[in-house]
């Protein structure tokens, strides 16, 4: 197997077990939090340029095991070879679930991770008890006719960042502190995520070792072109049988409004998926819905769907009106009581 680079894993708190999962082409880096906790296991799947440390805040809220992986081409799994498609990611995550000895898991996918979660549920329904799609998982609205968009147009500086070198971890933190979706909301969790993302790589141009963001640009572009619902993805989404909820942020990748999914586009998908529970998480952007104050709503949605997935057939829990039907977001008071 191809050796993977060692990536520092700073800890904010909570029990953590690092894992290396054998997959095609090498090993997938992962962390299992709260291994001995009694709750139904959670599997967490990160976004397109992200890494699995984005789930540290969620792991600390749950009294349940939480397994999160660095997807192929990102983080500690950055050296894994192609293919980088959603289907391959789903197979890798399925391998990690089995490697960790988990069954009947609740899956939470952020951004592109929501798409991987849907593909996982399609390929391995026996593993997936329920799904929470966090500002992702629904196909992105297509560009207006005649308005061709490149990957650089869609992700902007995120793509450019992946080719940049940084002098130090402090320099990389400073870069992110200037980001409108991160800087005003800076926290220990965001700093840990940012520190983990910067890795030593060999620069073939200068023949030197440099510090660079971990995501492989080729992997990112390969996944970006899949987020329109093509290649059977829409059919997979429409055929979901596990209880599913979506949480939407009203603000986007740069803290702008609207976010990834505008009201009209959400209405379109409500009509196509009437059983899908969709809730807004106010005062969040695409990142803080997971690494900021929005994480309470993610934990709340997981709790709601636990009841839905464990209810006897034909007997939904009290208050449930449709698949995932208890409200996906709870008030702060309800979340604290649940904890």
C-alpha positions, 0 to 999 in steps of 0.5 A: 500500500502507498504510505500516507503522510503523517498529519498532526492531529491536535486535540481540543477535548474528548476521547479520540482513536486515530484509524488507518483504513485499508482502501484501494490504493493505500490507507484512509486516515480517520478518527473515531471519537467517543468509542465507548459512548452508548449512543447510536454511532454517527459517521461524518463526511466533510466538504469538497476542500475540507478535512475530517477535523471540521467535525470536532465540535460535533463529536464533543456534543454527542454521547455517541461514537463518531467516525470521520474520515479524510476523503481521498485526496484530502487531509491525511488521505491526500496521497490516495490515487484517483478515481476521486468520484462520489461513488469511490468516496462512498466505497471508501467511507463504507470500508471505514464503517466496517473497519471500525466495526460499526453498524446501522449508523447515522450519517451526517454529510456537510456540503459535498459530504452530503452528496457522498452520504446519498451515494453511500445510502444508495450503495450500502443501505444496510449500513445507513439508518438515517441521513443529515445533509448539512448545506449540501446533498441537493444538486446545485442550481445550474448556471443560466443558459449560456453562462458557462462557469469554470471550477474557479468561478464556482469555488473562487479563492478556494481553488486558488488557495490549494496551489499556494504555499505558506511560510508557517502555520501562523501565516495560514491562520492569518490567511483564514482570519481574513476570510469573511466566513471564518475571521469574524467567527474565529474559535479554537475549533476553527484554528484546529481545523486550519492547522490540520489542513496545512501539510508538508509537500514536495514541490516538484518545481523547486525540489523543496518541501513546502507548506500547502493546503492538504486538498489535491486540486485534481480531486476537488475539480473532479468532484466539483463537476459532479455536484449538478445531479448528473451521472445518476445522482439525482435518481439516487437522491430521489430513491432514498429510503432512510429517514433524511433531513437537510439543514440549510444555511442562509449565507454562503461560502463568503458569508454572503446571502443567499447561500448555496441554495436560494428559496426558489431552488429549495422550493423546487426540491421540496416539490420533488422530495416532499418527504424530506425535512428541510430546516434553516439554521439562522445566523450561520454561513456555509462553514459556521453551520458546522464549526460555529453556533450551527453545530447545535442544530446538527446535533439536534437533527441527529437526535430527531432522526434517531427516533425516526429510524428506530420507530416501528414501521407504520408508527412514527414518533410523536410529532413526526408527520413525514420522513425525518418529520420532527423539526430538524433544528431545535431551539437552544433550550431543547438542545441543552435539555437533550444533552 
